Amino acid sequence: MNLYSNVIYSNNVAYRILKSINIHHFLNKDQSINKQVLGMYVHEIGGDHVLQQNNKFLICETIEEATIEI
C-alpha cells in the first residue's frame, strides 16, 4: 500500500491529501467561508494546510523534505 498515493503539489511544496470535502459545509448564510469552523475541522483531521480545488477543500498534511545528515 502506497501511503503517498494522494499527493498534490502547490508552489513546489508536496502535500498529502487527508480529506476532500465540499465547500458548502463551511459556508455562512451570506456565502462567505466560516474560517473558524474550517480551522477546527482541519485541526480535528490532523491537517496543517487547506487547498481549494473546484468546489472542494482539500485538507492536507505537508510532506517534509528529506534532509541528508553526514
Secondary structure, 3 states (H helix, E strand, C coil): CCCCCCEEEECCEEEEEEEEEEHHHHECCCCCECHHHHHHHHHHHCCCEEEEECCEEEEEEECCCCCCCC
